[in-house]
Amino acid sequence: MTSYASIESPLGTLLLTSRDEKLTGLYFADQRHAWIAPGWIEREDEDIFIQTARQIEEYAAGERTEFDLPLSLAGTPLQTAVWRAIAAIPFGRTITYGELAQRASSPRAVRAVGTATGANPISWIVPCHRVVGKSGALTGYAGGLPRKRALLEFEAAKSAGHDVQLAFGVKELA
């Protein structure tokens, strides 16, 4: 049985999904993958959702650089390899899609790796915002490029030793 909850974050409303007390999805409410299927049960008080909200708050306050949540990632072998490689990218660092393809043991499948990155069901926690284009350019992010930019700028400032918190204005979504 899949359960879901909505939480607020500095980047907007998030839709969380879980199965068997493991996080299966984290979607920005305004992205196309954020939908609730018939039969899902709303459970705002589920422990995994409370843990996720707390860890998002700690991250946004600059108190956390890694998430420690039970995850359930369902996908093809290539997708799960890509998502594991993304999860290993350290806070404040970025890699290119080509580097990601190497790390996922698919060096010749850069486009497929890009597609798998875009299918990441637990964005932010599995930090696909840390994957950039060949020249370092910001490319695709399910939550939108302004959110990707905000996350990367926040992580860069925090990694440089600045006392910052994640903030995101509504006008940045436009």
GUVEX-342317 format. One record per residue (C-alpha): x negated, y negated, z negated; residue number from 1. Coordinates in nm, 4 decimals. Layout:
residues N
<<X Y Z> NUM>
...
This chain:
residues 174
<<0.0000 0.0000 0.0000> 1>
<<-0.1314 -0.3435 0.0918> 2>
<<-0.0796 -0.6326 -0.1451> 3>
<<-0.1404 -0.9993 -0.0828> 4>
<<-0.1701 -1.3348 -0.2529> 5>
<<-0.2382 -1.6933 -0.1559> 6>
<<-0.4926 -1.9034 -0.3409> 7>
<<-0.6161 -2.2575 -0.3041> 8>
<<-0.9800 -2.3303 -0.2292> 9>
<<-1.1831 -2.6395 -0.1462> 10>
<<-1.1538 -2.5323 0.2193> 11>
<<-0.7769 -2.4905 0.2142> 12>
<<-0.5268 -2.2193 0.1339> 13>
<<-0.6547 -1.8625 0.1617> 14>
<<-0.4541 -1.5471 0.2249> 15>
<<-0.6060 -1.2515 0.0394> 16>
<<-0.5170 -0.8884 0.1031> 17>
<<-0.6091 -0.5755 -0.0873> 18>
<<-0.5621 -0.2040 -0.0998> 19>
<<-0.6518 0.0148 -0.3971> 20>
<<-0.7894 -0.2853 -0.5919> 21>
<<-1.0402 -0.3643 -0.3168> 22>
<<-1.0394 -0.6818 -0.1123> 23>
<<-0.9492 -0.6013 0.2499> 24>
<<-0.8950 -0.9514 0.3839> 25>
<<-0.9713 -1.3165 0.3206> 26>
<<-0.8234 -1.5475 0.5819> 27>
<<-0.7779 -1.9221 0.6034> 28>
<<-0.4001 -1.9658 0.6021> 29>
<<-0.4068 -2.1704 0.9229> 30>
<<-0.6064 -1.9163 1.1263> 31>
<<-0.4411 -1.6778 1.3702> 32>
<<-0.5303 -1.3618 1.1753> 33>
<<-0.3499 -1.4852 0.8625> 34>
<<-0.0210 -1.3000 0.8705> 35>
<<0.1786 -1.0862 0.6311> 36>
<<0.3064 -0.7537 0.7621> 37>
<<0.6440 -0.6085 0.6698> 38>
<<0.6126 -0.3857 0.3660> 39>
<<0.3230 -0.5727 0.2073> 40>
<<0.3812 -0.6663 -0.1557> 41>
<<0.3022 -1.0076 -0.3007> 42>
<<0.0997 -0.9654 -0.6207> 43>
<<-0.0524 -1.2934 -0.7324> 44>
<<-0.1617 -1.1336 -1.0624> 45>
<<-0.3623 -0.8459 -0.9121> 46>
<<-0.7073 -0.8299 -1.0700> 47>
<<-0.8971 -0.8383 -0.7378> 48>
<<-0.7208 -1.1624 -0.6434> 49>
<<-0.7985 -1.3183 -0.9825> 50>
<<-1.1652 -1.2133 -0.9482> 51>
<<-1.1815 -1.3506 -0.5942> 52>
<<-1.0304 -1.6856 -0.6955> 53>
<<-1.2744 -1.7136 -0.9875> 54>
<<-1.5764 -1.6321 -0.7725> 55>
<<-1.4669 -1.8770 -0.4996> 56>
<<-1.4370 -2.1474 -0.7696> 57>
<<-1.7838 -2.0627 -0.9036> 58>
<<-1.9313 -2.0717 -0.5522> 59>
<<-1.7667 -2.4081 -0.4767> 60>
<<-1.8961 -2.5504 -0.8062> 61>
<<-2.2476 -2.4475 -0.7087> 62>
<<-2.2662 -2.1856 -0.9847> 63>
<<-2.2680 -1.8742 -0.7618> 64>
<<-2.4656 -1.7863 -0.4501> 65>
<<-2.3496 -1.4260 -0.4070> 66>
<<-2.0109 -1.2629 -0.4354> 67>
<<-1.9724 -0.9467 -0.6383> 68>
<<-1.6361 -0.8053 -0.5408> 69>
<<-1.5173 -0.4563 -0.4471> 70>
<<-1.4573 -0.4660 -0.0711> 71>
<<-1.2944 -0.2284 0.1737> 72>
<<-1.4031 -0.2996 0.5295> 73>
<<-1.2201 -0.0939 0.7904> 74>
<<-1.3525 -0.1086 1.1441> 75>
<<-1.5457 0.0687 1.4141> 76>
<<-1.8979 0.1908 1.3385> 77>
<<-2.0411 -0.1131 1.5215> 78>
<<-1.8138 -0.3541 1.3336> 79>
<<-1.9009 -0.2114 0.9926> 80>
<<-2.2735 -0.2157 1.0777> 81>
<<-2.2434 -0.5805 1.1809> 82>
<<-2.0459 -0.6730 0.8685> 83>
<<-2.3027 -0.5006 0.6443> 84>
<<-2.5806 -0.6925 0.8198> 85>
<<-2.3882 -1.0196 0.7774> 86>
<<-2.3361 -0.9473 0.4075> 87>
<<-2.7140 -0.9252 0.3665> 88>
<<-2.7820 -1.2786 0.4981> 89>
<<-2.9012 -1.4790 0.1963> 90>
<<-2.7259 -1.7918 0.0718> 91>
<<-2.8555 -2.1019 0.2485> 92>
<<-3.0027 -1.9102 0.5417> 93>
<<-2.8785 -1.8609 0.8961> 94>
<<-2.9578 -1.6094 1.1671> 95>
<<-2.8696 -1.5964 1.5358> 96>
<<-2.6393 -1.3465 1.7013> 97>
<<-2.9490 -1.1911 1.8601> 98>
<<-3.1097 -1.1427 1.5190> 99>
<<-2.7824 -1.0007 1.3897> 100>
<<-2.7727 -0.7528 1.6784> 101>
<<-3.1254 -0.6398 1.5829> 102>
<<-3.0276 -0.6007 1.2158> 103>
<<-2.7161 -0.4034 1.3114> 104>
<<-2.9332 -0.1670 1.5206> 105>
<<-2.7705 -0.2844 1.8443> 106>
<<-3.0297 -0.5183 1.9979> 107>
<<-2.8821 -0.4981 2.3486> 108>
<<-2.5224 -0.5537 2.2390> 109>
<<-2.5322 -0.9232 2.1464> 110>
<<-2.1870 -0.9940 2.2934> 111>
<<-2.0314 -0.6943 2.1195> 112>
<<-2.1972 -0.8061 1.7963> 113>
<<-2.0452 -1.1512 1.8473> 114>
<<-1.7031 -0.9937 1.8943> 115>
<<-1.7507 -0.7815 1.5816> 116>
<<-1.8529 -1.0937 1.3893> 117>
<<-1.5323 -1.2645 1.5008> 118>
<<-1.3321 -0.9674 1.3751> 119>
<<-1.4765 -0.9960 1.0227> 120>
<<-1.1695 -0.9608 0.7973> 121>
<<-1.3366 -1.1046 0.4875> 122>
<<-1.4863 -1.4310 0.6086> 123>
<<-1.6662 -1.6465 0.3543> 124>
<<-1.7279 -1.3443 0.1252> 125>
<<-1.8926 -1.1573 0.4143> 126>
<<-2.0596 -1.4819 0.5233> 127>
<<-2.0228 -1.4880 0.9014> 128>
<<-2.0545 -1.8675 0.8811> 129>
<<-2.4300 -1.7985 0.8467> 130>
<<-2.4487 -1.6663 1.2038> 131>
<<-2.5313 -1.9344 1.4602> 132>
<<-2.6009 -1.9605 1.8312> 133>
<<-2.9400 -1.8987 1.9894> 134>
<<-3.0438 -2.2646 1.9644> 135>
<<-2.9043 -2.3008 1.6129> 136>
<<-2.5796 -2.4461 1.7471> 137>
<<-2.2611 -2.3845 1.5539> 138>
<<-2.0473 -2.1385 1.7427> 139>
<<-1.7163 -1.9703 1.6685> 140>
<<-1.5727 -1.9334 1.3221> 141>
<<-1.2212 -1.8092 1.2517> 142>
<<-1.1727 -2.0874 0.9980> 143>
<<-1.2836 -2.3486 1.2502> 144>
<<-1.6159 -2.5215 1.3082> 145>
<<-1.5518 -2.7999 1.0524> 146>
<<-1.5273 -2.5347 0.7782> 147>
<<-1.8376 -2.3570 0.9073> 148>
<<-2.0252 -2.6882 0.9048> 149>
<<-1.9040 -2.7650 0.5509> 150>
<<-2.0181 -2.4250 0.4224> 151>
<<-2.3591 -2.4474 0.5894> 152>
<<-2.4202 -2.8065 0.4753> 153>
<<-2.3185 -2.7159 0.1198> 154>
<<-2.5480 -2.4111 0.1134> 155>
<<-2.8389 -2.6063 0.2632> 156>
<<-2.8026 -2.8854 0.0057> 157>
<<-2.7716 -2.6378 -0.2812> 158>
<<-3.0737 -2.4405 -0.1561> 159>
<<-3.2721 -2.7653 -0.1403> 160>
<<-3.2056 -2.8136 -0.5110> 161>
<<-2.9324 -3.0753 -0.4874> 162>
<<-2.6554 -3.0748 -0.7464> 163>
<<-2.3589 -3.0481 -0.5090> 164>
<<-2.0117 -2.9030 -0.5012> 165>
<<-1.8223 -2.7798 -0.1977> 166>
<<-1.5754 -3.0418 -0.0830> 167>
<<-1.3672 -3.0523 0.2281> 168>
<<-1.1323 -3.3304 0.3297> 169>
<<-0.8066 -3.2743 0.5136> 170>
<<-0.9171 -3.5134 0.7880> 171>
<<-1.2102 -3.2807 0.8643> 172>
<<-0.9655 -3.0209 0.9952> 173>
<<-0.8615 -3.2443 1.2825> 174>
